Amino acid sequence: MVVLNKIYTRTGDAGTTALGNGDRVNKHSARVSAYGTVDETNATVGMARLHATGELDDQLSLIQNDLFDLGADLCRPDMASDAAAEYTPLRVTDNQVSRLEAEIDAMTAVLEPLRSFILPGGTALAAHLHICRTVSRRAERLAVELTDIEEVNPAAVKYLNRLSDWFFCAGRIANDQGRADVLWVPGANR
């Protein structure tokens, strides 16, 4: 259980922050950038949920929880030491990735195939979901960049990859199951 009795600690005043294993790193480190952008993704999901109802809102709620799991995963380096940790570190699992895939498949089943790229927009929910998509893509790029220099849970990277696809499909669902998608017209304004 997390207990936050005091919000500011002053421990980051010199430009460092503590990782999940207690190590201190620069606030601009690749790992902090990756999990910070996961947190930013979560905030965009919160904005999208202002416009969501029913099953889509329920799914977004699960995603928000998953994003906290993902942030906890990314803030804990050195997966090899997980077994020796004081408590079992939280890691994203392939089951979470599979759930996203099943939801993407269900959404895709009711959508007409695309015959053009779509522009972000349409309904307010769709527009917000496209913001979620682009921010989660940035989180994915940062997580992949982190894998070049440090160990990262492969399921965490897969989750981010599927998540942006999920947001894309959900944006189409929010646009009257794709019927209200805003289509790109190449060269229309030449």
C-alpha positions as CSV (number, residue, x, y, z in Angstrom):
1,M,0.0,0.0,0.0
2,V,1.3,3.4,-0.9
3,V,1.0,6.1,1.8
4,L,1.9,9.7,0.9
5,N,1.9,11.8,4.0
6,K,4.0,14.6,2.5
7,I,4.0,15.5,-1.2
8,Y,7.3,17.5,-1.4
9,T,10.5,15.9,-0.1
10,R,13.1,18.3,-1.4
11,T,15.2,15.2,-2.4
12,G,14.9,16.2,-6.0
13,D,16.0,19.8,-5.7
14,A,19.5,19.0,-7.1
15,G,18.0,17.5,-10.3
16,T,17.9,13.8,-9.3
17,T,15.1,11.4,-8.5
18,A,14.9,8.0,-6.9
19,L,14.1,4.9,-9.0
20,G,12.1,2.0,-7.7
21,N,15.2,0.2,-6.4
22,G,16.4,3.3,-4.5
23,D,19.1,4.3,-7.0
24,R,19.2,8.1,-7.7
25,V,19.5,9.2,-11.3
26,N,19.2,12.5,-13.2
27,K,15.7,13.6,-13.8
28,H,16.5,13.8,-17.5
29,S,17.8,10.2,-17.7
30,A,16.4,7.9,-20.4
31,R,14.6,5.8,-17.8
32,V,12.9,8.8,-16.2
33,S,11.9,10.2,-19.6
34,A,10.3,6.9,-20.5
35,Y,8.2,6.4,-17.4
36,G,7.5,10.1,-17.2
37,T,6.0,9.9,-20.7
38,V,3.9,6.9,-19.6
39,D,2.6,9.1,-16.9
40,E,1.8,11.8,-19.4
41,T,0.0,9.2,-21.5
42,N,-2.1,8.3,-18.4
43,A,-3.1,12.0,-18.0
44,T,-4.2,12.1,-21.6
45,V,-6.4,9.0,-21.0
46,G,-7.9,10.8,-18.1
47,M,-8.9,13.7,-20.4
48,A,-10.3,11.2,-23.0
49,R,-12.4,9.6,-20.3
50,L,-14.3,12.9,-19.8
51,H,-16.0,12.0,-23.1
52,A,-16.2,8.2,-22.8
53,T,-19.1,6.1,-21.6
54,G,-19.9,2.4,-21.3
55,E,-17.5,-0.2,-22.5
56,L,-15.0,2.2,-23.9
57,D,-14.8,4.0,-20.5
58,D,-14.4,0.7,-18.7
59,Q,-11.5,-0.3,-21.0
60,L,-9.9,3.1,-20.6
61,S,-10.1,2.6,-16.8
62,L,-8.2,-0.7,-17.2
63,I,-5.6,1.0,-19.4
64,Q,-5.0,3.7,-16.8
65,N,-4.3,1.1,-14.2
66,D,-2.0,-0.7,-16.6
67,L,-0.1,2.5,-17.2
68,F,0.6,2.8,-13.5
69,D,1.8,-0.8,-13.6
70,L,4.0,0.1,-16.6
71,G,5.4,3.2,-14.8
72,A,6.3,1.0,-11.8
73,D,7.9,-1.5,-14.2
74,L,10.0,1.1,-16.0
75,C,11.1,2.9,-12.8
76,R,12.6,-0.4,-11.5
77,P,15.9,-1.2,-13.4
78,D,17.9,-4.5,-13.1
79,M,15.3,-7.2,-13.7
80,A,17.9,-9.8,-12.8
81,S,17.7,-8.7,-9.2
82,D,13.9,-9.0,-9.0
83,A,14.1,-12.3,-7.1
84,A,16.3,-10.8,-4.4
85,A,14.2,-7.7,-3.9
86,E,12.5,-7.0,-0.6
87,Y,9.2,-7.2,-2.4
88,T,8.3,-8.6,-5.8
89,P,8.7,-5.7,-8.3
90,L,5.6,-5.1,-10.4
91,R,6.2,-6.0,-14.1
92,V,3.8,-5.7,-17.1
93,T,2.8,-9.2,-18.3
94,D,2.1,-10.7,-21.7
95,N,-1.5,-11.2,-20.4
96,Q,-2.0,-7.4,-20.4
97,V,-0.7,-7.3,-24.0
98,S,-3.0,-10.1,-25.0
99,R,-6.0,-8.2,-23.5
100,L,-5.2,-5.2,-25.6
101,E,-4.9,-7.4,-28.7
102,A,-8.3,-9.0,-28.0
103,E,-9.9,-5.6,-27.6
104,I,-8.2,-4.4,-30.8
105,D,-9.5,-7.4,-32.7
106,A,-13.1,-6.9,-31.3
107,M,-13.0,-3.2,-32.4
108,T,-11.5,-4.0,-35.8
109,A,-14.3,-6.6,-36.4
110,V,-16.9,-3.9,-36.5
111,L,-14.9,-1.3,-38.5
112,E,-14.9,-1.0,-42.3
113,P,-11.4,-1.3,-43.7
114,L,-9.6,2.0,-44.2
115,R,-9.3,3.2,-47.8
116,S,-7.4,6.3,-46.8
117,F,-5.3,7.6,-43.9
118,I,-7.5,9.4,-41.3
119,L,-6.9,12.8,-39.8
120,P,-7.0,13.1,-36.0
121,G,-10.4,14.5,-35.1
122,G,-14.1,13.9,-35.5
123,T,-15.8,13.6,-32.1
124,A,-14.3,15.1,-29.0
125,L,-13.6,11.5,-27.7
126,A,-11.9,10.5,-31.0
127,A,-9.7,13.7,-30.9
128,H,-8.6,12.9,-27.4
129,L,-7.9,9.3,-28.2
130,H,-5.6,10.4,-31.1
131,I,-3.7,12.6,-28.6
132,C,-3.4,9.4,-26.4
133,R,-2.2,7.6,-29.4
134,T,0.6,10.0,-30.2
135,V,1.7,10.4,-26.6
136,S,1.8,6.7,-26.2
137,R,3.9,6.4,-29.4
138,R,6.4,8.8,-27.9
139,A,6.5,6.7,-24.7
140,E,7.1,3.7,-26.8
141,R,10.0,5.4,-28.7
142,L,11.6,6.4,-25.4
143,A,11.2,2.9,-24.0
144,V,12.8,1.4,-27.1
145,E,15.6,4.0,-26.8
146,L,16.1,2.9,-23.2
147,T,16.5,-0.7,-24.3
148,D,19.7,0.4,-26.2
149,I,21.4,1.3,-22.9
150,E,19.6,-0.6,-20.2
151,E,17.5,-3.7,-19.6
152,V,13.7,-3.2,-20.1
153,N,10.9,-5.7,-19.7
154,P,10.1,-6.8,-23.2
155,A,6.4,-7.0,-22.3
156,A,6.5,-3.3,-21.4
157,V,7.6,-2.4,-24.9
158,K,5.1,-4.7,-26.5
159,Y,2.3,-3.2,-24.3
160,L,3.2,0.3,-25.5
161,N,3.2,-0.8,-29.1
162,R,-0.2,-2.4,-28.9
163,L,-1.6,0.6,-26.8
164,S,-1.1,3.1,-29.6
165,D,-2.9,0.7,-32.0
166,W,-5.7,0.3,-29.4
167,F,-6.1,4.1,-29.3
168,F,-6.2,4.3,-33.1
169,C,-9.0,1.7,-33.2
170,A,-10.9,3.2,-30.3
171,G,-10.7,6.6,-32.0
172,R,-12.4,5.1,-35.0
173,I,-15.0,3.5,-32.8
174,A,-15.7,6.9,-31.2
175,N,-16.2,8.3,-34.7
176,D,-19.5,6.3,-35.2
177,Q,-17.5,3.1,-35.8
178,G,-15.4,4.8,-38.5
179,R,-18.3,6.3,-40.4
180,A,-17.4,9.8,-39.1
181,D,-13.7,9.5,-39.6
182,V,-12.0,12.5,-41.1
183,L,-10.2,11.2,-44.2
184,W,-6.9,12.6,-45.5
185,V,-7.2,13.8,-49.1
186,P,-3.6,13.8,-50.5
187,G,-2.7,17.1,-52.1
188,A,-6.2,18.6,-51.6
189,N,-4.9,22.1,-50.9
190,R,-2.3,22.5,-53.6
